[in-house]
């Protein structure tokens, strides 16, 4: 089996936002494109990442002293820079998928922006991308095998 590289499994057409985009606009982008992560790019370089969970967590608690209009006003002013994870962990295109998967597991995160050696964003690899690789290899193994899979006996 050859070593699989991030560049072969990452998403290259990455939707990004700037740090000054309103949280509501970032949420709408995620909903429209059915994505859970948005890399934040400033001056051509990766500045951070914001996730759907970050946006969900930024919603005000009902246990506060603000009335509904005050809460809506506060939420309407929030920008991505206020809740993003700055300087997120990244990988290079020539990182192996195994190394990327170990990083995701170790740090309990769901994605890694992929950057060039010059620190510009070139893609993103997610746990779903890695799962696609595993599913493909599993399917290949099933097709090539003449023996049934071993089953655990009770």
Beta strands, then each sheet from edge to edge (+ up, - down):
strand 1: 16-17
strand 2: 37-42
strand 3: 45-51
strand 4: 85-86
strand 5: 90-92
strand 6: 111-115
strand 7: 121-126
sheet 1: 1+ 2+ 3- 4+
sheet 2: 5+ 6+ 7-
end
